[in-house]
Amino acid sequence: MSAFNPVWGLVLILGVILGYFIRRQVASRRASSIEERLKKQTEEAKAKSKEIILEAQEKAAALLEEIKKEEKESKVQLGRLEERLIRKEESLEKQAADLVDQEKRLGAEIEKLKGLKQEVDSLKQNTVRELERISGLSRAEAKDLLVAKIKSDYNEELALAIQKLEREKRDELEKKSLEVMTVAIQRYARSHVSDITTTVFNLKDEDLKGKIIGREGRNIRALERATGVEFVIDETPESILISSFDPARREVARLALEKLIKDGRIQPAKIEEKVEEAKQELNKKIMEIGEAAAYEVGIYDLPKEIIQLLGRLHFRTSYGQNVLLNCIETAHLAAMIAAELGLDPEVAKKAGLLHDIGKAIDHEVQGSHVDLGRKILKKYNIQNEVIEAMEAHHEEYPFASPEAYIVAAADALSASRPGARRDTIENYIKRLGELEKIAAGFDGVKNAYAVSAGREIRIFVVPEKIDDFGALQLAKNIAGKVQSDLKYPGEIKVNVIREIRAVEYAR
């Protein structure tokens, strides 16, 4: 290893010194460059801030000028408004002064008229007194004498004239009324078929009767118990006769039987399910029937509840006549008669359609169908003119309008058509309804159905309320009540049915 060379050491020291000075020079230049940039940015920021301040001052000046302008316009408008108010006030003062002058003139005229009236009354009294002095009669005596004279001279002529006028007027009214009713009847023609108490259900296969009857008759008994009708199976081939005085029950039984045959499984549990489905379907059908009836008549503003009740009238009869058809016919006839007489056909038509709406309510609600109908129409805010026109068709209420007479006449025309009604059917249905009502009035009774043309009443009781001995006593009590309250030929079988079902679910 060679010895340290002093030259190289000197070179190294010089290099270090030179590097230091170079780095210092570079750092000095870099610091000068940063200082210049900062100075330049500061100057730019100051210039920009001056521009912003100038712009803000210009905007403030413009805004102040605009405010001054708006203030000036407001002062002008207020001045104009003040001038108008002053002119209006002057006009009102002038009108008030004119009114005061007119009031004074009218007061003077009234006083003048009072004076003239007093003079006339005085002259009249003087004239009457002079006439009484000349004739020797008082005013009352002269009046009685004059009336007696006229009556004696013209009594016979007046009587003949009055009789002639009455006869001619009566003949004219009868002729006109006959003409109006004839025109109305001829313009509206509907076939009349009295409803009966049976419905025929046709079968595709005679073997279906065995399925419907079931083993030992359990299916047919379940059907009759659930629907409240009587099924007559063996009388006609390939058909079943559904018998009940209630058309709604017959329709439920028909729909349920149709659903059971379509399903193919006819058993007690399925029967109850299909009967409930049939009842729900009947409710929908009732709504559709009510809507169709209102549409046929041309009334479109009835509430849904009224439409539902109208549909229920399709399953009500009056002396064998379908109540809904009677209402539709009454509406058409009433509208035509009202139009012929120059009255309001819309009021007459609506009153005719709704005149028997109370018959849609079941017997559980007390009151005549007219009272029930009035309450229903008032509840759903039907026009008072319509209520007044429908409430008098049985003369329970006074005839409050000409349309009331028209509705009563139209109802009578609809009911009196040949073949429209049968009194015997109505009496029969009324007796069956009373029979069911008597049975339903006892405590613990769930359902009561009159079957076999009223020869039997089947009563289903709540098993929790009525025990076996109670069922026997209930049958005796109902039989005694029927025997004391109803008049009927032959005998009526009272059949009380108590059934207990135990249901559990295995999970």
TANOR-V27928 format. One record per run of one state. SS is the DSSP state (hx for helix, st for strand, lp for the rest). FROM is the first residue (numbers start at 1). LEN is the number of residues. If there is no record, write none. Layout:
BEGIN
ss->(SS/SS)
from->(FROM/FROM)
len->(LEN/LEN)
END
This chain:
BEGIN
ss->(lp/hx/lp/hx/lp/st/lp/hx/lp/hx/lp/st/lp/st/lp/hx/lp/hx/lp/hx/lp/st/lp/st/hx/lp/hx/lp/hx/lp/hx/lp/hx/lp/hx/lp/hx/lp/st/hx/lp/st/lp/hx/lp/st/lp)
from->(1/6/136/139/188/198/203/208/214/215/228/230/233/239/244/247/264/268/298/304/314/317/319/321/323/341/345/355/357/361/369/380/384/391/402/416/423/441/445/452/455/456/462/468/486/493/498)
len->(5/130/3/49/10/5/5/6/1/13/2/3/6/5/3/17/4/30/6/10/3/2/2/2/18/4/10/2/4/8/11/4/7/11/14/7/18/4/7/3/1/6/6/18/7/5/10)
END
